[in-house]
Amino acid sequence: MNLHRLAQRRAASGRPVRVGLIGAGKFGSMFLAQVPKMAGVEAAVIADLDPERARAACRTVGWDAAQIAKTEFVPSGAEACAHPEVEVVVEATGVPAAGIAHARAAIGARKHIVMVNVEADVLAGPLLAEEARAAGVVYSLAYGDQPALVCELVDWARACGFEVAAAGKGTKYLPAYHAITPDDVWAHYGLTPDEARRGGMNPQMFNSFLDGTKSAIELAAIANACDLAVPPDGLNFPACGVDDLPQLLRGREAGGVLDHDGMVEVVSCLERDGRPVFRDLRWGLYVVVKAPTEYAKRCFKEYGLKTDASGWYAAMYKPYHLIGLELGISVLSAALRGEATGQPHGFRGDSVAVAKHSLRAGEILDGEGGYTVWGKLIPAERSLAERALPIGLAHKVELLRDVAASELLRWSDVQMPESEAVRVRRDMEHRFTPAPAAIAAQ
């Protein structure tokens, strides 16, 4: 509650929190738009493969010439991590391998690291967070993005003494979307290809939000940070508005659609026939809680909460999220409180590659949001047992055998070159494999 005052004190002391931003895309640009308005925060370094593009982004979001002149622009994320003035590194490239390399470089330089790059977090976050803790720095999910905001809601619920029945977010989903490619994506956003091009919008990135991949990645991050279970065979995306959250998002034994309480799930703003859901949560996030006592149950009713028919389950939700405009909360929390706004502590869920259509040996996979595969959320123990190929590594690798449409890909199906990202992922799998007793309990 006093984060702004702490930031004001840092500003008054002449020691603002200096940030090294890696990646000046949409998320990074939204953060940069707020930096001049935030007490106690400065962007000391901005790293982008094209520094001139980063300068242009700063002008686009309203920076004046003086602000741009006092900021250093570099082409390498490693430079931002090593820069002596940087206190917090923000990794916003969206590239899993780059995210892992930058996170480790920041941790090695004793900098706090805020991971906008949830793709890298899902690939190896539990290990990266452990390395950060050992180094005495903060590894954090990015506030403003849905995973960190869900973590906040879950933490609120548990700190209040409630049992968490479900947590997740909303999106636009129909089953046919899993096969959508970048060629088809813009019609679903109400745009023409020319309009999207003029807006500088990346079709593969936007397609990852539509084909289910981004949901799988973000819900894996939530499961790993909040110790929640994931559906055994992928997200179900039930059509659900905010008023029905406590009725649907609870275990089947209580009359809901989940396998059991304590799971992650995404709700769709569309009925399966394409009709819009009443009071949908497309841009938002939620947590469903269970009253621990009869007294608390009565309080739910007395204070007007929407509950399920039994009155035991209620929901809290946030209808919108502002992504990069809210990122400063993570930066300030890490630097001024030594706290993460969400952090993986275990390996509960994984986002793995599934064929969008029949694939042939020799094809090159093109990763998240592309033409060849989409990302599916499955339990970590299943991913390990089946040697499933993480979606974060299903990029620019050659397929060794024919794969049928909708078939899950495995490590053995691709020619995987050795890399830091592969080594870190294997190390994470080895160190965070659920114990047999824990697997049996699930």
C-alpha positions as CSV (number, residue, x, y, z in Angstrom):
1,M,0.0,0.0,0.0
2,N,3.0,2.3,0.4
3,L,4.9,1.6,-2.9
4,H,4.4,5.0,-4.3
5,R,5.7,6.6,-1.1
6,L,8.8,4.4,-1.1
7,A,9.4,5.4,-4.7
8,Q,9.1,9.1,-3.8
9,R,11.7,8.6,-1.1
10,R,14.1,7.1,-3.7
11,A,13.4,10.0,-6.0
12,A,14.0,12.5,-3.3
13,S,17.3,10.8,-2.4
14,G,18.6,11.3,-5.9
15,R,18.8,7.5,-6.3
16,P,16.0,6.5,-8.6
17,V,15.5,2.8,-9.5
18,R,17.4,2.5,-12.8
19,V,16.0,0.0,-15.2
20,G,17.6,-1.8,-18.1
21,L,14.8,-2.7,-20.6
22,I,15.5,-5.5,-23.1
23,G,13.0,-5.3,-26.0
24,A,11.2,-2.2,-27.1
25,G,8.1,-3.9,-28.6
26,K,4.5,-3.3,-27.5
27,F,4.9,-4.4,-23.8
28,G,8.2,-2.5,-23.5
29,S,6.8,0.6,-25.2
30,M,3.8,0.7,-22.8
31,F,6.2,0.6,-19.9
32,L,8.3,3.4,-21.4
33,A,5.2,5.5,-21.8
34,Q,4.8,5.5,-18.0
35,V,8.4,5.9,-17.0
36,P,8.4,9.8,-17.2
37,K,5.3,9.8,-15.0
38,M,6.6,7.4,-12.3
39,A,8.3,8.7,-9.2
40,G,11.7,7.1,-8.5
41,V,12.1,5.2,-11.8
42,E,14.4,5.8,-14.7
43,A,15.2,3.9,-17.9
44,A,18.9,3.9,-17.8
45,V,19.4,1.6,-20.8
46,I,17.2,0.3,-23.5
47,A,18.5,-2.8,-25.4
48,D,17.0,-3.7,-28.8
49,L,18.4,-5.4,-31.9
50,D,17.6,-2.2,-33.7
51,P,18.4,0.8,-31.3
52,E,16.9,3.2,-33.8
53,R,13.6,1.4,-33.6
54,A,13.8,1.7,-29.8
55,R,14.4,5.5,-30.1
56,A,11.5,5.7,-32.4
57,A,9.3,3.8,-29.9
58,C,10.3,6.3,-27.2
59,R,9.2,9.2,-29.4
60,T,6.0,7.4,-30.2
61,V,5.1,7.1,-26.5
62,G,5.8,10.8,-25.9
63,W,9.4,11.1,-24.7
64,D,11.0,14.4,-25.4
65,A,14.4,14.9,-26.8
66,A,16.0,15.5,-23.4
67,Q,14.6,12.2,-22.0
68,I,15.9,10.3,-25.0
69,A,19.3,12.0,-24.8
70,K,19.9,10.8,-21.2
71,T,19.0,7.2,-22.0
72,E,21.6,4.8,-23.4
73,F,20.5,2.7,-26.4
74,V,22.4,-0.6,-27.1
75,P,21.9,-3.5,-29.4
76,S,22.6,-6.2,-26.9
77,G,20.6,-7.4,-23.9
78,A,23.9,-8.6,-22.3
79,E,25.0,-5.0,-22.2
80,A,21.9,-4.0,-20.3
81,C,22.4,-6.8,-17.8
82,A,26.0,-5.8,-17.2
83,H,25.5,-2.0,-17.1
84,P,26.8,-0.7,-13.8
85,E,23.8,1.8,-13.3
86,V,21.1,-0.8,-13.8
87,E,19.3,-2.1,-10.7
88,V,16.4,-4.0,-12.4
89,V,16.5,-5.7,-15.7
90,V,13.2,-6.1,-17.6
91,E,13.2,-8.9,-20.2
92,A,10.6,-8.2,-22.8
93,T,11.8,-9.9,-25.9
94,G,9.3,-12.8,-25.9
95,V,12.0,-15.1,-27.3
96,P,12.5,-18.1,-24.9
97,A,16.2,-18.7,-25.5
98,A,17.1,-15.0,-25.3
99,G,15.0,-14.7,-22.1
100,I,16.9,-17.5,-20.4
101,A,20.3,-16.1,-21.4
102,H,19.3,-12.6,-20.2
103,A,17.8,-13.8,-17.0
104,R,21.0,-15.7,-16.1
105,A,23.2,-12.7,-17.1
106,A,21.2,-10.4,-14.9
107,I,21.3,-12.9,-12.0
108,G,25.0,-13.3,-12.5
109,A,25.4,-9.5,-12.3
110,R,23.3,-9.4,-9.1
111,K,20.5,-7.5,-10.8
112,H,16.8,-8.1,-10.1
113,I,15.0,-9.6,-13.2
114,V,11.4,-9.0,-14.2
115,M,10.3,-11.6,-16.8
116,V,7.8,-10.2,-19.2
117,N,9.1,-13.1,-21.2
118,V,6.6,-15.7,-19.9
119,E,7.7,-18.1,-22.7
120,A,11.1,-18.3,-21.0
121,D,9.6,-18.6,-17.6
122,V,7.5,-21.6,-18.6
123,L,10.5,-23.2,-20.2
124,A,12.8,-23.0,-17.2
125,G,11.4,-20.5,-14.7
126,P,11.6,-22.7,-11.6
127,L,15.3,-23.1,-12.1
128,L,15.9,-19.4,-12.9
129,A,14.0,-18.4,-9.8
130,E,16.0,-20.7,-7.6
131,E,19.3,-19.3,-9.1
132,A,18.0,-15.8,-8.3
133,R,17.2,-16.6,-4.7
134,A,20.6,-18.1,-4.3
135,A,22.2,-14.9,-5.6
136,G,20.1,-12.7,-3.3
137,V,18.1,-11.0,-6.1
138,V,14.5,-11.1,-7.1
139,Y,13.2,-13.1,-10.1
140,S,9.6,-11.9,-10.9
141,L,6.7,-12.3,-13.2
142,A,5.6,-9.0,-14.8
143,Y,2.8,-7.1,-13.2
144,G,0.2,-6.0,-15.7
145,D,0.4,-9.3,-17.5
146,Q,-2.3,-11.8,-16.5
147,P,-0.1,-14.4,-14.7
148,A,1.3,-11.9,-12.2
149,L,-2.2,-10.4,-11.6
150,V,-3.7,-13.9,-11.0
151,C,-0.8,-14.6,-8.6
152,E,-1.8,-11.5,-6.7
153,L,-5.5,-12.6,-6.5
154,V,-4.5,-16.1,-5.4
155,D,-2.2,-14.7,-2.7
156,W,-4.9,-12.4,-1.5
157,A,-7.3,-15.3,-1.2
158,R,-4.9,-17.6,0.6
159,A,-3.7,-14.8,2.9
160,C,-7.4,-14.2,3.9
161,G,-7.8,-17.9,4.7
162,F,-9.9,-18.9,1.7
163,E,-9.4,-22.2,-0.2
164,V,-8.7,-21.5,-3.9
165,A,-10.9,-23.6,-6.1
166,A,-9.8,-22.2,-9.4
167,A,-7.8,-19.4,-10.9
168,G,-7.1,-18.2,-14.4
169,K,-8.1,-15.7,-17.1
170,G,-10.4,-15.0,-20.0
171,T,-9.9,-15.1,-23.7
172,K,-11.6,-15.5,-27.1
173,Y,-11.7,-19.2,-27.9
174,L,-13.4,-21.7,-30.2
175,P,-12.0,-25.2,-30.8
176,A,-11.3,-24.4,-34.5
177,Y,-8.8,-21.7,-33.4
178,H,-6.1,-24.3,-32.7
179,A,-5.5,-24.7,-36.5
180,I,-5.4,-21.0,-37.3
181,T,-2.2,-19.8,-38.9
182,P,-0.8,-16.2,-39.4
183,D,-2.5,-16.1,-42.8
184,D,-5.9,-16.3,-41.2
185,V,-5.5,-14.3,-38.0
186,W,-6.5,-10.8,-38.9
187,A,-10.1,-11.5,-39.7
188,H,-10.6,-12.7,-36.1
189,Y,-9.4,-9.3,-34.9
190,G,-11.6,-7.4,-37.3
191,L,-8.6,-6.1,-39.2
192,T,-7.3,-6.4,-42.8
193,P,-3.7,-7.5,-43.4
194,D,-2.9,-3.9,-44.6
195,E,-4.3,-2.4,-41.4
196,A,-2.3,-4.7,-39.3
197,R,0.8,-4.1,-41.3
198,R,0.4,-0.3,-40.9
199,G,0.0,-0.8,-37.2
200,G,3.3,-2.7,-37.0
201,M,1.4,-5.8,-35.7
202,N,3.2,-9.2,-35.8
203,P,0.8,-11.8,-37.2
204,Q,2.6,-14.7,-35.5
205,M,2.6,-13.1,-32.1
206,F,-1.1,-12.1,-32.4
207,N,-1.9,-15.6,-33.6
208,S,-0.4,-17.2,-30.5
209,F,-3.2,-15.4,-28.5
210,L,-5.8,-16.9,-30.7
211,D,-4.7,-20.5,-31.3
212,G,-4.5,-21.3,-27.6
213,T,-0.7,-21.2,-27.2
214,K,-0.5,-18.0,-25.1
215,S,-3.2,-19.3,-22.8
216,A,-1.3,-22.6,-22.3
217,I,1.9,-20.7,-21.5
218,E,0.3,-18.2,-19.2
219,L,-1.7,-20.8,-17.3
220,A,1.5,-23.0,-16.9
221,A,3.2,-20.0,-15.3
222,I,0.3,-19.5,-12.9
223,A,0.2,-23.2,-12.0
224,N,4.0,-23.1,-11.3
225,A,3.8,-19.9,-9.3
226,C,0.7,-20.8,-7.3
227,D,1.0,-24.5,-6.8
228,L,-2.2,-25.2,-8.6
229,A,-3.0,-28.3,-10.7
230,V,-3.6,-28.3,-14.5
231,P,-6.2,-30.2,-16.6
232,P,-4.8,-33.7,-17.5
233,D,-5.4,-33.2,-21.3
234,G,-5.3,-29.5,-21.9
235,L,-7.4,-26.5,-21.1
236,N,-11.1,-26.8,-21.7
237,F,-11.9,-23.1,-22.2
238,P,-15.5,-23.3,-20.9
239,A,-17.8,-20.5,-22.1
240,C,-18.4,-18.5,-18.9
241,G,-19.3,-15.0,-17.8
242,V,-18.3,-13.4,-14.6
243,D,-21.7,-14.2,-12.9
244,D,-21.2,-17.9,-13.5
245,L,-17.6,-18.2,-12.4
246,P,-18.4,-19.7,-9.0
247,Q,-20.9,-22.1,-10.5
248,L,-18.7,-23.6,-13.2
249,L,-15.1,-23.1,-12.0
250,R,-15.2,-25.7,-9.1
251,G,-14.6,-29.4,-8.9
252,R,-17.1,-31.9,-10.4
253,E,-17.8,-33.3,-6.9
254,A,-19.3,-29.8,-6.1
255,G,-21.2,-29.5,-9.4
256,G,-18.6,-27.7,-11.5
257,V,-16.6,-28.5,-14.6
258,L,-13.2,-29.0,-13.1
259,D,-11.6,-32.4,-12.3
260,H,-11.3,-31.1,-8.7
261,D,-10.8,-27.9,-6.7
262,G,-7.4,-26.2,-6.9
263,M,-6.9,-26.0,-10.7
264,V,-6.2,-23.4,-13.4
265,E,-8.5,-22.8,-16.3
266,V,-9.3,-20.3,-19.0
267,V,-12.8,-19.1,-19.7
268,S,-14.0,-18.2,-23.2
269,C,-16.0,-15.1,-24.2
270,L,-17.7,-17.2,-26.9
271,E,-20.3,-20.0,-26.7
272,R,-19.3,-22.9,-28.8
273,D,-21.8,-21.8,-31.5
274,G,-20.0,-18.4,-31.7
275,R,-22.6,-16.4,-29.7
276,P,-21.1,-13.9,-27.2
277,V,-21.1,-14.8,-23.5
278,F,-23.1,-12.5,-21.3
279,R,-20.7,-10.3,-19.1
280,D,-17.7,-12.0,-20.5
281,L,-14.1,-11.8,-19.0
282,R,-12.2,-11.7,-22.3
283,W,-9.6,-9.2,-21.1
284,G,-9.6,-10.1,-17.4
285,L,-8.7,-12.7,-14.8
286,Y,-10.3,-14.3,-11.8
287,V,-10.0,-16.5,-8.7
288,V,-12.8,-18.7,-7.3
289,V,-12.7,-19.2,-3.5
290,K,-14.5,-21.5,-1.1
291,A,-15.7,-20.3,2.2
292,P,-13.9,-22.1,5.0
293,T,-16.7,-21.9,7.5
294,E,-20.5,-21.5,7.7
295,Y,-19.9,-18.0,9.1
296,A,-17.8,-17.0,6.1
297,K,-20.4,-18.4,3.8
298,R,-23.1,-16.2,5.4
299,C,-20.8,-13.2,5.0
300,F,-20.6,-14.0,1.2
301,K,-24.4,-13.6,1.1
302,E,-24.6,-10.6,3.4
303,Y,-22.1,-8.6,1.3
304,G,-23.7,-9.4,-2.0
305,L,-21.1,-11.7,-3.5
306,K,-22.2,-13.8,-6.6
307,T,-22.0,-17.4,-5.4
308,D,-22.8,-20.9,-6.7
309,A,-26.1,-22.5,-5.8
310,S,-24.7,-23.8,-2.6
311,G,-23.4,-20.5,-1.4
312,W,-20.0,-21.9,-0.6
313,Y,-18.1,-20.7,-3.7
314,A,-17.6,-17.1,-4.7
315,A,-15.4,-15.3,-7.3
316,M,-13.3,-12.2,-7.3
317,Y,-12.2,-10.9,-10.7
318,K,-10.5,-8.1,-12.5
319,P,-12.2,-7.2,-15.8
320,Y,-9.1,-5.7,-17.5
321,H,-5.4,-5.7,-17.4
322,L,-3.1,-3.0,-18.7
323,I,0.1,-5.0,-19.4
324,G,3.1,-2.7,-19.8
325,L,1.3,0.3,-18.2
326,E,1.3,-1.6,-14.9
327,L,4.8,-3.0,-15.2
328,G,6.3,-0.4,-12.8
329,I,4.7,-2.3,-9.9
330,S,7.1,-5.2,-10.5
331,V,10.1,-3.0,-10.9
332,L,9.4,-1.1,-7.7
333,S,8.4,-4.2,-5.7
334,A,11.7,-5.9,-6.6
335,A,13.9,-2.9,-5.9
336,L,12.2,-1.4,-2.9
337,R,10.7,-4.4,-1.2
338,G,12.7,-7.3,-2.4
339,E,9.5,-9.0,-3.4
340,A,8.4,-10.7,-6.6
341,T,5.0,-10.1,-8.2
342,G,4.7,-13.8,-8.8
343,Q,7.5,-16.4,-9.0
344,P,7.6,-20.1,-9.9
345,H,8.3,-22.4,-7.0
346,G,7.7,-25.7,-8.6
347,F,7.0,-27.5,-11.9
348,R,3.3,-28.2,-12.1
349,G,2.4,-27.4,-15.7
350,D,4.1,-27.4,-19.1
351,S,3.2,-26.0,-22.5
352,V,4.0,-28.5,-25.2
353,A,3.9,-28.6,-29.0
354,V,1.0,-30.2,-30.8
355,A,0.8,-30.5,-34.6
356,K,-1.7,-28.0,-36.3
357,H,-1.9,-30.2,-39.3
358,S,-0.2,-33.3,-40.7
359,L,3.5,-32.6,-40.7
360,R,6.2,-34.3,-42.8
361,A,9.7,-35.4,-41.9
362,G,12.1,-32.7,-42.9
363,E,9.7,-29.8,-42.1
364,I,11.1,-27.0,-39.9
365,L,8.9,-26.1,-37.0
366,D,8.1,-22.4,-36.5
367,G,7.1,-22.3,-32.9
368,E,4.5,-20.2,-31.0
369,G,1.7,-18.8,-33.1
370,G,3.1,-20.2,-36.4
371,Y,2.0,-22.5,-39.2
372,T,3.1,-25.9,-37.7
373,V,2.3,-26.2,-34.0
374,W,0.3,-24.8,-31.2
375,G,1.0,-25.0,-27.4
376,K,-1.1,-27.2,-25.1
377,L,-1.1,-27.2,-21.3
378,I,-0.5,-30.5,-19.7
379,P,0.7,-31.6,-16.2
380,A,4.4,-31.5,-15.8
381,E,4.6,-35.2,-14.8
382,R,2.8,-36.1,-18.0
383,S,5.2,-33.9,-20.1
384,L,8.2,-35.6,-18.5
385,A,6.8,-39.1,-18.8
386,E,6.0,-38.7,-22.5
387,R,9.1,-36.6,-23.2
388,A,6.9,-34.0,-24.7
389,L,8.5,-31.2,-26.7
390,P,8.2,-27.8,-25.0
391,I,6.6,-25.2,-27.2
392,G,9.5,-22.9,-26.3
393,L,11.9,-25.2,-28.1
394,A,9.7,-26.0,-31.1
395,H,11.2,-23.3,-33.2
396,K,13.7,-23.6,-36.1
397,V,14.2,-27.3,-35.5
398,E,13.8,-30.1,-38.1
399,L,11.2,-32.8,-37.8
400,L,12.6,-36.3,-38.0
401,R,9.3,-38.2,-38.7
402,D,5.8,-37.7,-40.0
403,V,3.4,-36.4,-37.3
404,A,-0.4,-36.6,-37.6
405,A,-2.6,-33.5,-37.0
406,S,-3.4,-32.9,-33.3
407,E,-0.6,-35.3,-32.3
408,L,1.7,-34.3,-29.4
409,L,5.4,-33.9,-30.4
410,R,8.3,-35.4,-28.5
411,W,11.9,-34.6,-28.1
412,S,12.8,-37.6,-30.2
413,D,10.7,-36.2,-33.1
414,V,13.1,-33.3,-33.8
415,Q,16.7,-32.7,-34.5
416,M,17.5,-30.6,-31.4
417,P,20.8,-28.7,-31.5
418,E,22.6,-28.3,-28.2
419,S,22.2,-24.8,-26.7
420,E,22.1,-23.0,-23.4
421,A,18.3,-23.0,-23.5
422,V,18.2,-26.8,-24.0
423,R,20.8,-27.4,-21.2
424,V,18.9,-25.1,-18.8
425,R,15.6,-26.8,-19.6
426,R,17.1,-30.3,-19.0
427,D,18.6,-29.1,-15.7
428,M,15.2,-27.7,-14.7
429,E,13.5,-31.0,-15.5
430,H,16.0,-33.0,-13.5
431,R,15.9,-30.8,-10.5
432,F,12.2,-30.2,-10.4
433,T,10.8,-33.6,-11.4
434,P,7.8,-34.3,-9.1
435,A,8.5,-37.1,-6.6
436,P,6.6,-40.3,-7.3
437,A,4.6,-39.9,-4.1
438,A,3.5,-36.4,-5.2
439,I,2.6,-37.7,-8.6
440,A,0.5,-40.5,-7.1
441,A,-1.3,-38.0,-4.8
442,Q,-2.4,-36.0,-7.9
